[in-house]
């Protein structure tokens, strides 16, 4: 089971450190059955990573990754720092797709590079635009583009985040999420139908909090959550972690 906290650019470096210290106090030595990953902004990655260095149950990730191994790019995290301080990287978030114009090809390129340096990509996909014939056409296209560029034996995670649930406080309907999960797993299986291919964990993200999380954890095909606003305070994030730690949700 996965629980990921995306802090975006919502916290100062001081607040990021305080939040990480509070979580470390309550998490250290507990919750060994949960994959907890924190995604601070770039200025706080090193601080948070070093704080949790000895806490194997908590990993740290970047909110974006380098575009190429030999690419000099203003605003990008350097490849050495990326590999040194990050266990995971968040790629293809809908905000970056819409506001920065990131394409499926760019996201796939970043994912392949992350895998090469031992960082696990968490690749976000959304419902996008469908067609009359196939309402999930855009979703499948996102998946297929990424899967075509990644070795079938590579480890990565997919996070489904419907656009209208991001930052709105209105989560997606669980039944629709269950249906989407089936489509994502089916598409992934068809694209990676190679013996020995690892299972691809699927997360739900979009206005997740401690009050609605059970609705998503109980769904077939959902292996955890990507949390935004509710990960910005220790109390709210810890409430979510405690609910995820319920044995009936551990998969």
Residue, then its C-alpha position, 0 to 999 in steps of 0.5 A: x500500500x502506498x501513501x504519497x504526499x505532494x507538497x507542491x510549492x505550498x511550503x517554505x523551506x522552514x515549514x517543510x523542515x518542521x513538517x518533516x520533523x513532526x512526521x519523523x517523530x510520529x512515523x519513525x519505527x512504525x508503519x513498515x507495511x506502507x510505502x510512504x513517500x514525501x514530495x517536497x519542493x526542490x529547495x527542501x529535498x536535501x533537508x527532508x531526505x537527510x532527515x529520513x535517511x535512516x527511516x526506511x519506511x519513509x522515502x523522498x521524491x522530486x516533483x519533476x525530473x531531468x529531461x536528459x542525462x546530458x541536458x543543461x536546462x534552467x530550472x531543472x534538478x541536476x542529475x547527480x542531486x536527483x540520484x543522490x537525494x531522491x527515491x521517487x519522482x513525480x511525473x506528468x502531473x496534470x498541472x504541469x501538463x496543462x500549464x507547462x505543456x508537458x507532453x507524453x513523450x517528455x514524460x516518458x523520456x523523464x521516466x526512462x532517465x529516472x529508471x536508469x539512475x535508480x529512481x522510481x517514477x510515479x507517472x500521473x495520468x488523467x481522464x483527458x478528452x475522449x471520443x464518441x467511440x471511446x470516452x477513454x481514448x486520451x487516457x489510453x493514449x497517455x498510458x501507451x505512450x509511456x509504456x512504449x518508452x519504458x522497459x517491460x521489466x522496469x519498476x514504476x507507479x501510475x497515479x490516476x488523477x481526474x482533472x476536475x478533482x485536483x485541488x477542488x475539494x471534490x473527489x471523483x466518484x469511487x465507482x468511476x475510479x474503480x472503472x478507470x482502474x480496470x481500464x488502466x490495468x487492462x491497458x498496462x497488461x496488454x502493453x506489457x504482456x511479457x513474462x516476468x513483468x512486475x505488477x504496476x501499482x495504481x494510485x488515486x489522487x484528487x482531493x483525498x483526505x482522511x474522511x473519504x480515503x476509505x472509499x478509495x482504498x477499498x476499491x479493487x485495483x487501487x493500491x494507495x493514494x496521492x495526497x495534496x492539500x491534506x499532506x501539508x499538515x502533520x495532523x491531517x497526513x497522520x490521520x490518513x496514514x493511520x487509516x491506511x495502516x488498517x490491516x484490511x486495506x493493506x495489500 
